[in-house]
Every structure is written in C-alpha cells, then in structure tokens.
Amino acid sequence: MSAKTELVHELNGPTAASEMLSDQEIEDLLGLFRGAQKQEKDLLIEAVNGMIRFFPPPFRTITRRIMFGDALEG
C-alpha cells in the first residue's frame, strides 16, 4: 500500500490538501500522524496505570481489561 493510500485511510477519506503534497511530504506527514497516535496511546496507558496503581495487584489487570478492553494492549 502506498503512503498516499495509507494517509487517505488514516484520514478517513481523501483531502484536497493531500493532492498538493509530494510523495516525500506525504510519507513525512504519515510518519508524524502515526507518531502522534503512538504517543497518545502511550500517555493514555501511563495515565490509566497511574489511576489503577492504588488497586490491589490482582485487580489491576482485570480492571484495565474491563474498562478499556484490548485498546490499551502493547
């Protein structure tokens, strides 16, 4: 899959602005977009872990799983 196709998929459809970007700019933008998503997920995991750290150890994993499912795996 090309970077342009992946960017269109990430943005849930084509945008007029993406038509004006070079292939390298599209790759850079896709990299920034994915980096921001990873950082957001990492910070969310950190916040959730900070919240449930007060729970007894046996309940931490199950609480995280009940509240967020597989969304915070990784």
HELIX and SHEET records of a PDB file:
HELIX    1   1 ALA A    3  GLU A   10  1                                   8    
HELIX    2   2 ALA A   17  MET A   20  5                                   4    
HELIX    3   3 ASP A   23  ILE A   52  1                                  30    
HELIX    4   4 PRO A   57  PHE A   68  1                                  12    
END                                                                             
